[in-house]
Amino acid sequence: MAQNQTKTPGTETKQSTGLAARRAAIEILVTVLNRRQFLGDAINQTKAFKYMPANDRAFARLLVSTVLRRLPEIDQAFQQFLDRPLPKNPKKLFQLLRTGTAQLLFLEMPPHAVVNTSVALANEFRSNKFKGLVNAVLRKVAASKSEVENPAKLNTPDWLWQSWVDQYGEDSATAIGLQHLANPPIDISAKEDPELWAQSLGAELLPTGTIRLTAGGHPSEWAGFEGGHWWIQDAAAAIPVKLLGHIAGKTVIDLCAAPGGKTAQLVNAGATVTAVDISRSRLSRLESNLARLQMSAKTIVADLRQWRPNDPADIVLLDAPCSATGTCRRHPDILRLRNESDVAKLTAIQSTLLDAAAEMVAPGGLLLYVTCSLQPQEGPDQISSFLNRHLNYQRSQFDVSDCKTLESALSADGSLRTLPCHWPNRGGMDGFFAVVLTRFL
Ligand SMILES: C[S@@+](CC[C@H](N)C(=O)[O-])C[C@H]1O[C@@H](n2cnc3c(N)ncnc32)[C@H](O)[C@@H]1O
């Protein structure tokens, strides 16, 4: 096993105490919460973030994620000390108080450092007249504790909470909400020898073959990254492709493929893969990921509402665009930005894409449908209506050998449903829905 890098995860300095990271965090929060942009886009637009040292970037991310995870709890914690409501502008004042409260109550930062840096930033943001207020409020927050009866419920938007209670029951909704409050681990899929790589990275090997790291740090500096021995992929995201069983020598059309975690799995399992995605930039990421892994697949930029292959494939994988409510552990912005009407719009898109995908499967072949949503409309309901429209498809028994330890995720009707609260003491996993369908005509 070649190891051309030697850094061990978790050996980096943990936090910065500088202003730059806090300033960037506030700017990112304004973009997410006031301009309603997704976190990844907000980070990309924040020039200061790009040029900061890695440790400052990590601290800024932690600060932003903590505010997004616990926004209602944080607002409640500092607003109790306001004599009157804050003016809507300046927007940065809100985010400043939120980041200050997050540092004091949830990141255990020293109060004097938090208050001093927050007052300095209030000064910078031309919020001079609020310097006194920032100072007074944060001092009171520092002397308080957040005592919330049900933080999972408080920090989950009502529409999501209700849908999860209806679908999974109150205990599971609570367990899901609790997983969203913590920083998730980093999961890795290895090309081969997961046991050896788990050992070399000082990581845990999960029963499904995923390597799990709880230490923070910069994966691109870890052993095996540059040599292309592994890629980052959530434990639950790695399961759907495994349900296909033995696929060596099969042709697979991987629809909505970028950034390519599942493409890598398919190629690694010996399939001949065509990867299709509408986004040129996301497909470029897929291509560079595959190049690093020394893997190859045919790539096509296309909108699959119009695109059709020359020949049908043995297997078609549709990892459809969705509300991504199963990924709030790593994307807490979803909690604050998504709403019910997004789910309705995405459900309609998924059914169009499913109809397109159905035409690409050879008779006798398989259609694997996947979403990272917890919403039933994007999972089981979507498949029931697909089967009503396509009488030449039926549910297929899938290969469960890799999921024996996850029996609660497998349902009697032959579908996979992982929840963020599966394996709660190991750090959970993303919420995925997957089903394998056979085309018999
Ligand atoms: C959930 S992500 C796919 C994740 C990917 N399969 C993986 O495992 O890394 C959904 C993808 O669908 C793509 N997409 C959305 N609408 C599309 C369309 N009409 N045609 C093709 N791709 C589309 C997006 O660009 C996005 O990359």
Ligand as a Chemical Component Dictionary entry (heavy atoms), coordinates in Angstrom:
data_LIG
# 
_chem_comp.id                   LIG 
_chem_comp.type                 NON-POLYMER 
_chem_comp.pdbx_formal_charge   0 
_chem_comp.three_letter_code    LIG 
# 
loop_
_chem_comp_atom.comp_id 
_chem_comp_atom.atom_id 
_chem_comp_atom.alt_atom_id 
_chem_comp_atom.type_symbol 
_chem_comp_atom.charge 
_chem_comp_atom.model_Cartn_x 
_chem_comp_atom.model_Cartn_y 
_chem_comp_atom.model_Cartn_z 
_chem_comp_atom.pdbx_ordinal 
LIG C1  C1  C 0  -27.722 14.655 -5.464  1  
LIG S1  S1  S 1  -26.635 15.371 -6.587  2  
LIG C2  C2  C 0  -25.796 13.963 -7.211  3  
LIG C3  C3  C 0  -24.720 13.379 -6.304  4  
LIG C4  C4  C 0  -23.864 12.339 -7.013  5  
LIG N1  N1  N 0  -24.641 11.280 -7.603  6  
LIG C5  C5  C 0  -22.809 11.721 -6.117  7  
LIG O1  O1  O 0  -22.955 10.581 -5.669  8  
LIG O2  O2  O -1 -21.792 12.373 -5.877  9  
LIG C6  C6  C 0  -27.727 15.781 -7.904  10 
LIG C7  C7  C 0  -27.089 16.215 -9.220  11 
LIG O3  O3  O 0  -28.140 16.317 -10.195 12 
LIG C8  C8  C 0  -27.731 17.236 -11.182 13 
LIG N2  N2  N 0  -28.944 17.584 -11.980 14 
LIG C9  C9  C 0  -30.007 18.309 -11.561 15 
LIG N3  N3  N 0  -30.922 18.392 -12.557 16 
LIG C10 C10 C 0  -30.434 17.713 -13.627 17 
LIG C11 C11 C 0  -30.910 17.443 -14.949 18 
LIG N4  N4  N 0  -32.095 17.912 -15.373 19 
LIG N5  N5  N 0  -30.138 16.709 -15.773 20 
LIG C12 C12 C 0  -28.924 16.238 -15.361 21 
LIG N6  N6  N 0  -28.430 16.467 -14.123 22 
LIG C13 C13 C 0  -29.170 17.189 -13.261 23 
LIG C14 C14 C 0  -27.110 18.351 -10.366 24 
LIG O4  O4  O 0  -26.230 19.139 -11.151 25 
LIG C15 C15 C 0  -26.396 17.565 -9.258  26 
LIG O5  O5  O 0  -25.037 17.385 -9.572  27 
# 
loop_
_chem_comp_bond.comp_id 
_chem_comp_bond.atom_id_1 
_chem_comp_bond.atom_id_2 
_chem_comp_bond.value_order 
_chem_comp_bond.pdbx_ordinal 
LIG C1  S1  SING 1  
LIG S1  C2  SING 2  
LIG S1  C6  SING 3  
LIG C2  C3  SING 4  
LIG C3  C4  SING 5  
LIG C4  N1  SING 6  
LIG C4  C5  SING 7  
LIG C5  O1  DOUB 8  
LIG C5  O2  SING 9  
LIG C6  C7  SING 10 
LIG C7  O3  SING 11 
LIG C7  C15 SING 12 
LIG O3  C8  SING 13 
LIG C8  N2  SING 14 
LIG C8  C14 SING 15 
LIG N2  C9  SING 16 
LIG N2  C13 SING 17 
LIG C9  N3  DOUB 18 
LIG N3  C10 SING 19 
LIG C10 C11 SING 20 
LIG C10 C13 DOUB 21 
LIG C11 N4  SING 22 
LIG C11 N5  DOUB 23 
LIG N5  C12 SING 24 
LIG C12 N6  DOUB 25 
LIG N6  C13 SING 26 
LIG C14 O4  SING 27 
LIG C14 C15 SING 28 
LIG C15 O5  SING 29 
# 
